[in-house]
Amino acid sequence: GGGYDNHKLFWNNMKPNGGGEPGGALADAINSSFGSFADFKEQFSSKTAPIQGSGWGWLVYNPSSSKVEYKAMPNQTSPRTVGLIPLLGLDVWEHAYYLKYQNKRPDYIAAWWNVVNWEEVDNRLSKTK
């Protein structure tokens, strides 16, 4: 079920004319964990780009610490399997980007930020409380 769950979240993470920066509680959580949105974006991108083979980069909520954090997961493994709640996921399997970006995964990641649906991510975070 990880593949289904991951892709369901992935597609709902995006919308036309998305991007920008999150607001509200999500922005506060990101700033608390990463220092700033710019730092979060840099860490997420730089940790996701070198994932070997197939996998996912995730912004997750950790119920143990009550914080958001980054988590890389291999293959179709869901963050739920390690007790984390997925908020924002990026599919870095080649099927997600190869036709348009070939082996330029960092370009794919940079473009993805322009379609992130921050309202959906914030909604997921609000359901963790």
Backbone as CSV, one residue per row, in Angstrom:
resi,resn,N_x,N_y,N_z,CA_x,CA_y,CA_z,C_x,C_y,C_z
1,GLY,0.779,-1.196,0.000,0.000,0.000,0.000,0.824,1.266,0.000
2,GLY,2.156,1.175,0.238,2.962,2.395,0.280,2.941,3.158,-1.023
3,GLY,3.014,2.435,-2.146,3.014,3.095,-3.446,1.738,3.871,-3.689
4,TYR,0.599,3.268,-3.339,-0.687,3.952,-3.514,-0.744,5.192,-2.627
5,ASP,-0.438,5.020,-1.356,-0.510,6.128,-0.407,0.448,7.252,-0.798
6,ASN,1.680,6.893,-1.135,2.665,7.906,-1.515,2.200,8.707,-2.727
7,HIS,1.714,8.012,-3.751,1.295,8.717,-4.966,0.029,9.538,-4.748
8,LYS,-0.878,9.054,-3.928,-2.078,9.838,-3.620,-1.679,11.164,-2.975
9,LEU,-0.769,11.099,-2.015,-0.285,12.320,-1.370,0.470,13.201,-2.364
10,PHE,1.304,12.579,-3.183,2.120,13.313,-4.158,1.245,14.142,-5.094
11,TRP,0.230,13.526,-5.686,-0.610,14.250,-6.645,-1.413,15.339,-5.959
12,ASN,-1.858,15.102,-4.735,-2.594,16.142,-4.013,-1.682,17.247,-3.493
13,ASN,-0.374,16.994,-3.488,0.602,18.002,-3.067,0.776,19.108,-4.091
14,MET,0.236,18.912,-5.296,0.514,19.847,-6.383,-0.773,20.449,-6.926
15,LYS,-0.625,21.662,-7.479,-1.741,22.312,-8.160,-1.174,23.321,-9.147
16,PRO,-1.931,23.607,-10.208,-1.484,24.663,-11.123,-1.357,25.977,-10.349
17,ASN,-0.372,26.746,-10.696,-0.132,28.036,-10.041,0.085,27.895,-8.536
18,GLY,0.678,26.779,-8.134,1.027,26.590,-6.730,2.336,27.302,-6.439
19,GLY,3.083,26.742,-5.545,4.385,27.309,-5.213,4.282,28.409,-4.176
20,GLY,5.233,29.297,-4.209,5.294,30.338,-3.194,5.789,29.768,-1.884
21,GLU,5.290,30.315,-0.804,5.693,29.868,0.529,4.461,29.535,1.355
22,PRO,4.610,28.628,2.298,3.482,28.311,3.170,3.225,29.449,4.151
23,GLY,2.043,29.416,4.730,1.702,30.395,5.756,1.227,29.696,7.011
24,GLY,0.798,30.476,7.968,0.158,29.955,9.167,0.991,28.985,9.971
25,ALA,0.303,27.969,10.493,0.941,26.983,11.373,2.039,26.211,10.667
26,LEU,1.860,25.950,9.375,2.888,25.225,8.627,4.166,26.047,8.541
27,ALA,4.036,27.327,8.220,5.222,28.193,8.167,5.911,28.238,9.527
28,ASP,5.126,28.342,10.583,5.703,28.364,11.933,6.454,27.070,12.237
29,ALA,5.863,25.931,11.860,6.498,24.632,12.120,7.793,24.489,11.331
30,ILE,7.777,24.920,10.072,8.982,24.854,9.239,10.069,25.760,9.815
31,ASN,9.701,26.979,10.177,10.685,27.907,10.744,11.268,27.382,12.050
32,SER,10.447,26.747,12.856,10.919,26.193,14.127,11.913,25.053,13.917
33,SER,11.645,24.220,12.926,12.501,23.049,12.701,13.723,23.331,11.839
34,PHE,13.585,24.239,10.881,14.652,24.440,9.897,15.285,25.830,9.940
35,GLY,14.719,26.754,10.697,15.270,28.103,10.771,14.534,29.093,9.897
36,SER,14.237,28.690,8.663,13.507,29.540,7.723,12.984,28.668,6.591
37,PHE,12.064,29.226,5.815,11.573,28.482,4.659,12.703,28.259,3.660
38,ALA,13.536,29.269,3.448,14.659,29.131,2.506,15.590,27.999,2.936
39,ASP,15.872,27.905,4.227,16.732,26.823,4.721,16.062,25.462,4.548
40,PHE,14.755,25.399,4.823,14.026,24.146,4.612,14.094,23.719,3.147
41,LYS,13.809,24.647,2.254,13.800,24.339,0.819,15.171,23.845,0.364
42,GLU,16.221,24.491,0.837,17.584,24.085,0.482,17.900,22.696,1.035
43,GLN,17.568,22.455,2.290,17.844,21.140,2.885,17.040,20.042,2.198
44,PHE,15.755,20.293,1.954,14.909,19.302,1.297,15.474,18.968,-0.079
45,SER,15.791,19.993,-0.858,16.308,19.787,-2.218,17.652,19.077,-2.203
46,SER,18.562,19.524,-1.341,19.914,18.951,-1.342,19.948,17.530,-0.789
47,LYS,18.993,17.174,0.066,18.943,15.804,0.583,18.163,14.866,-0.336
48,THR,17.242,15.413,-1.109,16.425,14.581,-1.990,17.146,14.287,-3.301
49,ALA,17.861,15.248,-3.848,18.522,15.062,-5.149,19.451,13.851,-5.193
50,PRO,20.259,13.584,-4.169,21.194,12.455,-4.269,20.641,11.092,-3.840
51,ILE,19.339,10.993,-3.577,18.795,9.683,-3.200,19.171,8.683,-4.283
52,GLN,19.799,7.600,-3.883,20.245,6.580,-4.834,19.064,5.746,-5.307
53,GLY,18.990,5.560,-6.617,17.925,4.736,-7.169,16.578,5.395,-6.996
54,SER,15.614,4.616,-6.573,14.241,5.087,-6.457,13.905,5.398,-5.011
55,GLY,13.144,6.438,-4.809,12.756,6.789,-3.453,11.968,8.073,-3.407
56,TRP,11.841,8.582,-2.209,11.022,9.763,-1.945,11.718,10.668,-0.937
57,GLY,11.514,11.976,-1.104,11.874,12.950,-0.088,10.589,13.425,0.575
58,TRP,10.587,13.528,1.898,9.372,13.854,2.636,9.582,14.955,3.663
59,LEU,8.590,15.820,3.783,8.412,16.630,4.978,7.387,15.857,5.796
60,VAL,7.754,15.501,6.999,6.884,14.682,7.846,6.657,15.370,9.183
61,TYR,5.605,14.946,9.836,5.359,15.354,11.215,5.742,14.177,12.095
62,ASN,6.579,14.444,13.092,7.017,13.407,14.019,6.227,13.556,15.325
63,PRO,5.280,12.648,15.582,4.484,12.760,16.808,5.313,12.669,18.087
64,SER,6.459,12.018,18.031,7.307,11.882,19.225,7.914,13.207,19.660
65,SER,8.279,14.038,18.675,8.899,15.324,18.985,7.948,16.500,18.792
66,SER,6.787,16.239,18.194,5.814,17.296,17.845,6.433,18.336,16.927
67,LYS,7.320,17.879,16.038,7.990,18.772,15.091,7.880,18.215,13.681
68,VAL,8.078,19.099,12.703,8.213,18.640,11.330,9.687,18.391,11.068
69,GLU,9.967,17.438,10.193,11.350,17.103,9.865,11.410,16.515,8.461
70,TYR,12.621,16.407,7.939,12.851,15.791,6.641,13.117,14.304,6.838
71,LYS,12.613,13.504,5.902,12.890,12.065,5.930,12.959,11.559,4.496
72,ALA,14.052,10.896,4.147,14.164,10.201,2.858,13.705,8.768,3.074
73,MET,12.948,8.251,2.122,12.454,6.877,2.219,12.773,6.153,0.916
74,PRO,13.221,4.900,1.009,13.559,4.143,-0.197,12.316,3.564,-0.872
75,ASN,12.450,3.335,-2.160,11.425,2.635,-2.939,10.045,3.238,-2.699
76,GLN,9.056,2.421,-2.356,7.705,2.925,-2.084,7.372,2.872,-0.595
77,THR,8.388,2.854,0.241,8.158,2.788,1.680,7.541,4.096,2.165
78,SER,6.442,3.986,2.865,5.762,5.162,3.406,6.394,5.575,4.729
79,PRO,6.464,6.877,4.999,6.926,7.322,6.314,6.065,6.774,7.455
80,ARG,4.838,6.396,7.136,3.946,5.846,8.168,4.536,4.573,8.787
81,THR,5.352,3.846,8.002,5.914,2.582,8.496,6.904,2.787,9.638
82,VAL,7.394,4.012,9.796,8.319,4.312,10.896,7.707,5.318,11.873
83,GLY,6.381,5.402,11.873,5.682,6.231,12.844,5.633,7.709,12.542
84,LEU,5.917,8.091,11.301,5.897,9.494,10.908,4.665,9.772,10.052
85,ILE,4.176,10.992,10.102,2.994,11.372,9.331,3.447,12.181,8.121
86,PRO,3.226,11.670,6.903,3.666,12.381,5.706,2.845,13.644,5.463
87,LEU,3.536,14.732,5.190,2.884,16.003,4.894,3.099,16.418,3.447
88,LEU,4.334,16.317,2.978,4.703,16.742,1.630,5.717,15.754,1.096
89,GLY,5.419,15.145,-0.039,6.323,14.144,-0.591,6.708,14.432,-2.018
90,LEU,7.947,14.121,-2.338,8.450,14.271,-3.704,8.960,12.931,-4.200
91,ASP,8.364,12.468,-5.274,8.715,11.208,-5.927,9.975,11.433,-6.757
92,VAL,11.056,10.727,-6.441,12.270,10.848,-7.248,12.600,9.549,-7.977
93,TRP,11.585,8.716,-8.173,11.749,7.604,-9.106,11.906,8.224,-10.495
94,GLU,12.703,7.613,-11.339,12.926,8.177,-12.674,11.637,8.358,-13.465
95,HIS,10.642,7.497,-13.245,9.400,7.637,-14.011,8.720,8.981,-13.761
96,ALA,9.041,9.626,-12.656,8.405,10.893,-12.312,8.962,12.069,-13.109
97,TYR,10.172,11.940,-13.615,10.795,13.118,-14.229,11.601,12.854,-15.490
98,TYR,11.916,11.611,-15.823,12.923,11.343,-16.845,12.552,11.871,-18.227
99,LEU,11.297,11.755,-18.640,10.934,12.197,-19.990,11.210,13.679,-20.200
100,LYS,10.987,14.489,-19.192,11.210,15.927,-19.327,12.612,16.356,-18.898
101,TYR,13.149,15.736,-17.847,14.402,16.211,-17.254,15.588,15.273,-17.439
102,GLN,15.382,14.118,-18.067,16.420,13.097,-18.216,17.112,12.861,-16.869
103,ASN,18.413,12.992,-16.828,19.131,12.717,-15.573,19.352,13.979,-14.731
104,LYS,18.586,15.015,-14.988,18.751,16.288,-14.272,17.745,16.391,-13.120
105,ARG,17.890,15.517,-12.178,16.968,15.483,-11.032,16.905,16.826,-10.304
106,PRO,18.020,17.541,-10.093,17.915,18.841,-9.421,17.012,19.832,-10.164
107,ASP,16.988,19.772,-11.496,16.098,20.658,-12.256,14.636,20.297,-12.014
108,TYR,14.357,19.006,-11.953,13.001,18.527,-11.645,12.572,19.020,-10.268
109,ILE,13.451,18.901,-9.297,13.128,19.334,-7.937,12.869,20.839,-7.908
110,ALA,13.710,21.614,-8.588,13.531,23.069,-8.623,12.186,23.444,-9.246
111,ALA,11.788,22.754,-10.310,10.502,23.040,-10.956,9.331,22.633,-10.069
112,TRP,9.492,21.544,-9.341,8.422,21.039,-8.473,7.999,22.067,-7.427
113,TRP,8.942,22.834,-6.909,8.590,23.839,-5.902,7.549,24.826,-6.423
114,ASN,7.465,25.005,-7.741,6.525,25.963,-8.331,5.090,25.465,-8.389
115,VAL,4.866,24.208,-8.048,3.506,23.657,-8.087,3.070,23.080,-6.736
116,VAL,3.858,23.270,-5.701,3.485,22.735,-4.387,2.196,23.408,-3.908
117,ASN,1.280,22.594,-3.431,-0.009,23.051,-2.909,0.117,23.204,-1.390
118,TRP,0.558,24.368,-0.957,0.828,24.581,0.463,-0.428,24.505,1.318
119,GLU,-1.571,24.860,0.753,-2.821,24.763,1.512,-3.101,23.309,1.898
120,GLU,-2.860,22.385,0.965,-3.064,20.961,1.242,-2.090,20.470,2.317
121,VAL,-0.847,20.910,2.225,0.154,20.491,3.213,-0.219,21.033,4.595
122,ASP,-0.639,22.289,4.653,-1.062,22.884,5.919,-2.278,22.146,6.483
123,ASN,-3.191,21.749,5.614,-4.368,20.990,6.045,-3.950,19.657,6.672
124,ARG,-2.978,18.992,6.061,-2.490,17.729,6.634,-1.880,17.947,8.015
125,LEU,-1.097,19.019,8.135,-0.491,19.313,9.436,-1.570,19.575,10.484
126,SER,-2.610,20.301,10.123,-3.664,20.622,11.097,-4.363,19.362,11.606
127,LYS,-4.386,18.313,10.808,-5.023,17.059,11.218,-4.161,16.247,12.188
128,THR,-2.911,16.658,12.393,-2.037,15.936,13.326,-2.257,16.391,14.762
129,LYS,-2.929,17.487,14.944,-3.111,18.074,16.288,-4.278,17.436,17.013
